[in-house]
Amino acid sequence: MKPLFLLAAALTLLPALTFAQSNFKPGYVVTLKGDTLRGEINQKEWFGNPKSVEFKSAAGVKTYTVDDIGYFELLNSSIYQRYSGEISMDETNTSKLQTGVDSTQKQDVVFLRVEQNGPNVTLYSYIDAKKTRFFIGDNKTGQIKELVYRIYYLPDHGVQTRIENIFIPQLYDLAIKYNPTSEKLKTEIENSAYNLPDLKSISQKLNNMFVDKKTYGGKSAWKFFAGLGINATLFTTSNSGTSQGYKFYNAKNTTSVYPAVAAGVNLYPNPSVGKLIVRGEVMVTGAAYKNSVDLYFNQPDIPKSDFNVKEFLVIINPQVIYNIYNTANFKFFIDAGMSYAFVKTTGNSIYNSHLQTTIPNYLSLSSGLISFPVKLGITVAKKVDIYISYSTPAAITNSRDYSIDATSIKAGINYEF
């Protein structure tokens, strides 16, 4: 089918498009010798802290690592600082917890991401394949320490866990040093959790900052969209005309075409890059199955009978979009997800031409359909999506003896507000 061919072609081109593309944004790096180099940094969809960055200047493009630079910043976006020291290695994922305290650390040199900065302290984050860690830097002494959080199974207590919030006294010591009169801050520290919103709020108060207007990047963004399209549904009937006992025989494949209306919301985890989008979509559309079939097995002389059913569909479709080619005014994307359709049917009747009677509620039909759509499309002028999608077959019937499968191909246009 043509949609599958387009998908295969896109997947074939994916490596070339992904690796050939760059996303250079204004920024600068500071070398280990203290020299500041201004130019552009290739900002990527970093899933964790980067180990290297590509920097472009008049001299060309050069890759820098922690062996070369101590700091880099994308203007009005992300900031990273070199750190050399100990990093905890214990698990905090509840599915991988160990029994007893694990205080294992390793010596490493990495880039920490700046999450909040002021005259007194700097809050950092470090994400790798193992877990998310937070660090706090005392700007007066220049010391950076990991904020320690531990969770583990208690020995001889089965699955009972213990949590050690060592980061709370660490922050409390800084509060005594930099904001000793604020009882509200001390209470906030005592009640804090090991997450970015709580720690960022505390860091801001340690810096005696009522409002922090600096942009640190990484903040997710929501945008709404709406669109129109068409829904072409191909109906296929399995095992018809092969044996006795089915509801009808010799049914042909049929196709219906209905308009579709969609609306939803896009979540951009990193709007500065914009490659990855998490979308929630609701679509309203319809489909109709009409067919002339044989009601009597192996009796071709009896006139065919007419079956018809109409479906009103409300489709919930969570999905993930990845912009394979990603520039400011043009994007080429691939999209995959899962859809659940709430179905309201009308008709579901067959006219027996031989007996000249209409039989209502002829088939046992599904009230909900699950399928897995894949979509290809382009985004132009930053706001307009044009797409075509293919959804895997879903049975509209509830029977082991017969099956009518619906395969959907959709095309449409969305506008993001």
Phi, psi and omega in degrees: 000150185300316178301322179292324177297317179297320179296315179299320179296319180295318180294327177294321182276349186306310182300317182295317181293320183292313185282335182281340188271147176229165183220064184285129179234152180303138180184189178206161176235153176241119183287167178294342176274354179096004179279136177261123180247122182257142181177231180225144180244136179283103182274121183246171175278077184287119176265075189121180181281134182291151176262344179204162177222148175264126183241129181247129176224188179298337181278351181121196182256132180224143178265129179244144176234186178294346176280350185243322187231155178251354186194141168212150184218131168267122187302133181060029181208228189284149177229134179228144181229140180292139177224132175237115182172199184274143178228131181291149182235008179285155180278142171239356175289121187297342178274355183231019185294149176259166177268125181087167183292133174242105182257023182299135176226158173229150176273128184210165174235118187219171170264122173267143178271131178281123180254333176198139186219144178201192184290335186258312185223162173229130177263132180237161170229152176219120182240127172227193184294339183276312185188178174259131178237153174239145180234153176232133179249130174273108186290342179281326182258342182081006181273137176241128180229147176287136172280118193267129174226130181229146171216135183202163176281139176285133178301138177063022178232025176063237183261014177288131184250158173235138177248131177245107179269068182294337180295337182294308176295332176298315179289326180297321178298321179290327178295320178297326182282319190248343179211062191291340185268356185270100175290330178297320179294317180298320178294320179297320178296315182298329183260007186282155173251164182275075177214164187295314181302315181294313184290327179293321178296319180293317180300319180298320179287327175296333177271005180055040181251117178289321178224135176247107184270358182290143178266125181251359179072173175081355181282128182289161181222146178249140174217140180268155177216161175213156183197170177234154179192190175234150180235109177260122184244123177263122179257129176234140181251126183268144172063015181288138175078013183255338180200172179280159175106353179273165181289325173202171188228160174057038177282136178269156173292137180229159180228138173239151179232125181228153173289159180223142176236133184227154174204157180175199184223141175253132174252123177258104179300324178223085185296340178294332179259308174076017179282321185254133180225133173255123187241139168244125188228142171240127180236140175243126181204192180212175176201157180216135177245116178231134184205148171259120190228166173266128176270344185244128185292126172057038176229076187293344182284340179282134182302149178291156179247157185252122176248141175210146175211141176244145181237133169255122190243130168244113190251125174261124189223088170286141186204163177239130181248136175233122179279102181296314174246125193222100172236175186299319187247358178211132179223147173239123189233158170239146190220135177218151180186200177228143179233145173235125182252123170277127189242129170243121185253148170229159183088252183051046180229157178229137178262115179280104184293333181288315180265351182056048177227154177254129180253113180278165177047051191286321182248154171274114188249151180281145176263355178211140183234136176246132176213173184232100183276148172233136188228144171237145179189179177231153173242127179238150178055029175071342190234346188250120175258135172237127191216164167224140184225155177232130178247137180298154182299144176226135182283125178272357182251157177244074181203146174275343185273336181208160181210132170245117183258140179247123176246127188250136170237123183240152173217146182185186181222134179241149176237127181264130183272000000 
